[in-house]
Every structure is written in C-alpha cells, then in structure tokens.
Amino acid sequence: MSNDMDKQQEKQKLLGRLRTAGELYVILSVCTREPYVVCDQETFDDKVFLFFDMEDAKKEAVRLLGEKIPVTVAKLENKQLLMFYTSLYTMGVNAFSIKDESGEHLIQLADFVKRANPGKQPDGKVWVENPSLHLTALYYMQEQRRRPGCETEPAMKEMQEEIASNFTKGTYIVALQKEGKGVPLVKLGEEQLFWPLFTDVLEFQKFNKENSMKPMVIKADKVPQLLPPEAKGIVFNPLGVNMPLTITKTQRPAANGTDPAGAAEPEVSGSLPKGE
C-alpha cells in the first residue's frame, strides 16, 4: 500500500512540474513536421516524446537518427503547451513519454489535460476532427518518407486500406478565398496540383496564417464532386503530414438547374458551421 501511495505522490509531483514548466522539448518527425509518434510496445498507447531538458531531447534525437529515423528537437514555451496538448487529441495520440531525473514516465493525455465534449456543440455547429485518419497518416508517412519504395509491404498496404476506409467516413475542412470564389491549390513536385483538405481546425489555422481564407465543412462523399478540375487529388494537412491522395473527379449533380457548389456559405468563427 505504501509503495502505491509513493508512486501516486511521485505522479502528482510530476504532473505538477509539467503544468508549471517554463518550456518543454518535443521530438519532431522530419517526415511529417509533426511530433514523432510510436506505439508503445508494452501498453500499445500511441505516444509522443517530451523532455524537461534540451540535452536529454538531443540525445534521444541522436539515438533515433542512428536508427535512420529522421527527427529533430523543437522547443515548446509555456504559452504554447495547452495548444500542443490539444493538438495531440486531434492527432489521435493518447499518451506522452516524459523524461526527468528519475527516468522515463508514460502519462495518459486524458489524465493530464481535460477537454470539452466534442459532441456537445450548439445547434448548427459541427466539430471537425479525424483522429484515426490523422494518426494512421502520421504512421504511414513517417515510414514511407524515410524508406521510399516500402509501399508494397504488407504492413504499409494495411495502413493504406485503413486510411482509405477512414477517409470515406470523415468530415473535413476546405479553404475558400474570402475575396472572390477561388480555392487554393498546393503544388507537389514540379507540376501536380492538389486540393488541400484539413482534418481539423488547428490544421486549417496553420494554413490560414494571413487570415485570407474562410473554412467550409464538407463530407467525404462530396469531395469527388467538388474537386477542382485542375487538381489531381487532395492533400491532407499540407503544413503537417502533407499526405496526397489521388481522387477521381465525378460530375456534380444539379439541383433545380443550379450548381450546389455555388451556394453561399455562412461566415465562420470559433466552431465551424456545417456545410452542405
């Protein structure tokens, strides 16, 4: 009993230190520009790596680089931490590893940061998140970009199928120009254009730093209809995982002789209004 109490006291002390930390350090994947994610071999938690000390973070980065896993270290200031923890929820990450003087500790995200119930939204609002898709995309691109040509391996094919399945069930954010009716396209490689889709509002905000665009929410089954004709497909979270998917464009059905894609969309602030 005493040992259990000691462990609980140590955990509370660690959580308190995390809450008041002036800065933390996180391992980032060079392949995705997002926190490097792994599945814990013992608990099967999807976790990222945090450190109090920059030198400890650098040592871990060097170890991973030695295993040909391209990573880097990023500093998180105290004012950035709440947004960082919130982003872990949208990425499908449920835990993080934190190293201190006594060793490495696994912390459940839900034990440390509580969040509002995404399902409780005001009428006319919808919460847009795709954590399962986002997480699988991170795992896939971490591997595919460090080992080009591995796409045909069974584990990679399984992830491809999971991504495709999750995509068809999702609701996403697309960007519209505030001035005019245009939509932004992203060039990948030398010539190919892709339509950016965002798994959540945080990813959209990364893309909209100049506040020149407004979001619209669409379901997956609308994507082939609304795909710009010059786009080869879509690209998820271009400033994050940056994962392209080829989409075959389909004809948009007319409603009473009008093009439904031309209907006006409501202005957006905070929670996202549900698109048609």
C-alpha positions in Angstrom: 0.0 0.0 0.0 2.8 2.4 0.9 4.5 1.7 -2.4 1.3 2.5 -4.3 1.0 5.8 -2.3 4.6 6.7 -3.1 4.0 6.1 -6.8 0.9 8.2 -6.7 2.7 11.0 -5.0 5.5 10.9 -7.5 3.0 11.0 -10.3 1.2 14.0 -8.9 4.6 15.8 -8.4 5.5 15.1 -12.0 2.1 16.4 -13.2 2.6 19.5 -11.2 6.0 20.1 -12.7 4.6 19.6 -16.2 1.9 22.2 -15.5 4.3 24.8 -14.4 7.2 24.1 -16.8 8.6 27.2 -18.4 9.4 25.1 -21.5 9.5 21.6 -22.7 11.2 19.9 -25.7 9.5 17.5 -28.1 10.9 15.1 -30.7 9.5 16.0 -34.2 9.5 13.8 -37.2 11.2 15.4 -40.2 8.9 13.3 -42.4 5.7 14.8 -41.1 6.6 18.1 -39.4 4.6 16.8 -36.5 5.6 15.1 -33.2 7.2 11.8 -33.8 4.6 9.1 -32.9 5.3 5.5 -31.8 3.1 2.7 -30.5 4.3 1.7 -27.0 5.4 -2.0 -27.2 4.0 -2.8 -23.7 0.8 -0.7 -23.4 0.0 -0.1 -27.1 -0.5 3.5 -26.4 0.1 5.9 -29.3 2.7 8.3 -27.7 5.0 11.2 -28.4 8.2 12.1 -26.5 8.6 15.1 -24.2 11.6 16.3 -22.2 12.3 18.8 -19.5 15.9 19.1 -20.5 17.1 20.0 -24.0 20.2 17.9 -23.8 18.1 14.8 -23.0 15.9 15.5 -26.0 19.0 15.9 -28.2 20.4 12.6 -27.0 17.2 10.8 -27.9 17.2 12.5 -31.3 20.7 11.3 -32.0 19.7 7.8 -31.0 16.8 7.8 -33.4 19.0 9.3 -36.2 21.3 6.4 -35.6 18.4 4.1 -36.4 17.9 6.1 -39.6 14.7 7.7 -38.3 14.8 11.4 -39.3 13.8 13.6 -36.3 14.7 16.9 -34.8 14.0 18.7 -31.5 11.6 21.6 -31.0 11.2 23.8 -28.0 7.7 24.4 -26.6 7.3 27.5 -24.5 4.8 27.5 -21.6 2.3 29.6 -23.6 2.3 27.0 -26.4 1.7 24.0 -24.2 -2.1 24.0 -24.0 -2.4 24.2 -27.8 0.2 21.5 -28.1 -1.7 19.1 -25.8 -4.9 19.9 -27.6 -3.3 19.1 -31.0 -2.4 15.6 -29.6 -6.1 14.8 -29.3 -6.7 15.8 -32.9 -3.8 13.6 -34.0 -5.2 10.6 -32.2 -2.3 10.5 -29.7 -3.4 9.3 -26.3 -0.2 9.4 -24.2 3.2 11.0 -23.9 6.5 9.9 -22.5 8.3 12.4 -20.3 11.8 12.0 -19.0 13.1 13.5 -15.8 16.0 12.8 -13.4 14.3 9.6 -12.1 13.7 8.1 -15.5 11.0 7.9 -18.2 7.3 8.1 -17.4 4.3 7.4 -19.5 1.4 9.8 -19.0 -2.1 9.4 -20.3 -3.2 12.5 -22.1 -6.7 12.3 -20.6 -5.2 12.2 -17.1 -3.3 15.4 -17.7 -5.5 17.6 -20.0 -9.3 17.5 -19.9 -11.2 18.8 -22.9 -14.8 19.7 -23.6 -17.1 17.0 -25.1 -16.8 17.4 -28.9 -20.3 16.1 -29.3 -21.9 18.9 -27.3 -22.0 21.7 -29.9 -24.5 24.5 -30.3 -27.2 23.9 -33.0 -25.9 24.5 -36.5 -22.3 23.8 -35.4 -20.2 20.7 -36.1 -16.9 19.6 -34.5 -14.5 18.5 -37.2 -11.8 16.0 -36.2 -10.4 12.9 -37.8 -8.0 11.5 -35.2 -8.0 7.9 -36.5 -7.2 9.1 -40.1 -4.7 11.6 -38.8 -2.9 9.1 -36.7 -2.7 6.4 -39.4 -1.5 9.0 -41.9 1.3 10.0 -39.5 2.5 6.4 -39.0 2.3 5.8 -42.8 4.2 9.0 -43.8 6.8 8.6 -41.1 7.7 5.2 -42.7 7.1 6.0 -46.4 9.3 9.1 -46.5 12.2 7.5 -44.7 12.0 4.3 -46.8 10.8 5.2 -50.3 9.5 2.1 -52.1 8.2 0.4 -49.0 4.6 1.0 -50.0 4.1 -2.6 -51.2 5.0 -4.2 -47.8 2.0 -5.9 -46.1 2.0 -3.5 -43.1 2.0 -0.5 -45.4 -0.8 -1.9 -47.5 -2.8 -2.5 -44.4 -2.3 1.2 -43.4 -3.3 2.2 -46.9 -6.6 0.3 -46.6 -7.2 1.8 -43.1 -6.6 5.4 -44.5 -9.0 4.8 -47.4 -11.6 3.4 -45.1 -11.3 6.3 -42.6 -11.3 8.8 -45.3 -14.8 7.8 -46.6 -16.3 8.2 -43.1 -14.9 11.6 -42.4 -15.9 15.2 -42.5 -13.3 17.8 -43.5 -12.5 21.5 -43.7 -11.7 23.1 -47.1 -10.4 26.6 -47.6 -12.3 29.3 -49.6 -10.9 32.7 -50.6 -12.6 35.5 -48.6 -12.3 37.7 -51.7 -13.7 36.1 -54.8 -14.7 32.4 -55.3 -11.4 30.8 -55.7 -9.9 27.9 -53.8 -6.2 27.4 -53.0 -4.3 24.6 -54.6 -1.0 23.1 -53.5 1.8 22.2 -55.9 3.6 18.9 -55.1 6.6 18.1 -57.2 7.1 20.2 -60.3 3.7 20.3 -61.9 1.0 18.3 -60.0 -1.7 20.3 -58.2 -3.7 19.1 -55.2 -6.6 20.4 -53.3 -5.8 20.9 -49.6 -8.1 19.2 -47.1 -7.8 19.7 -43.3 -8.6 17.1 -40.7 -9.3 19.7 -38.0 -9.5 23.4 -37.4 -5.9 23.6 -36.0 -4.6 22.3 -39.3 -6.7 24.9 -41.2 -5.4 27.7 -38.9 -1.8 26.7 -39.8 -2.6 27.2 -43.4 -4.6 30.4 -42.9 -2.0 32.4 -41.0 -2.7 35.5 -43.1 -6.5 35.2 -42.4 -7.2 35.5 -46.1 -9.4 32.4 -46.3 -12.6 31.1 -44.7 -13.4 27.4 -43.9 -16.2 25.3 -45.2 -17.1 21.9 -43.9 -17.7 19.0 -46.3 -18.3 15.3 -46.0 -16.1 12.8 -47.8 -18.7 11.9 -50.4 -18.7 15.5 -51.6 -15.0 15.6 -52.3 -15.0 13.9 -55.8 -17.9 16.2 -56.9 -16.2 19.5 -55.6 -12.7 18.6 -56.7 -11.3 21.4 -58.8 -10.8 20.2 -62.4 -7.1 21.1 -62.4 -6.4 19.1 -59.2 -5.1 15.5 -59.4 -6.4 14.8 -56.0 -6.3 16.0 -52.4 -3.6 16.6 -49.9 -4.2 16.3 -46.2 -2.8 18.9 -43.9 -0.2 20.4 -46.3 1.7 22.1 -43.4 1.7 18.9 -41.4 1.6 15.3 -42.6 1.2 16.6 -46.2 -0.2 13.3 -47.5 -1.6 13.3 -51.0 -4.4 11.1 -52.2 -5.4 10.7 -55.8 -9.2 11.3 -56.2 -11.2 10.7 -59.4 -13.5 13.6 -60.1 -17.2 12.9 -60.6 -19.9 15.1 -62.1 -21.7 17.3 -59.6 -25.5 16.8 -59.7 -27.6 19.9 -60.4 -30.4 20.9 -58.1 -33.3 22.8 -59.8 -30.9 23.8 -62.6 -28.3 25.3 -60.2 -24.9 24.2 -59.2 -25.0 23.3 -55.4 -21.3 24.1 -55.1 -22.1 27.7 -55.9 -24.3 28.2 -52.9 -23.2 30.8 -50.4 -21.6 29.5 -47.2 -22.1 31.1 -43.8 -19.4 33.1 -42.2 -17.3 31.2 -39.7 -15.9 31.9 -36.3 -14.9 29.6 -33.5 -16.8 26.3 -34.0 -17.4 25.5 -37.7 -20.9 25.7 -39.2 -21.9 22.6 -41.0 -21.5 22.8 -44.8 -23.9 21.2 -47.3 
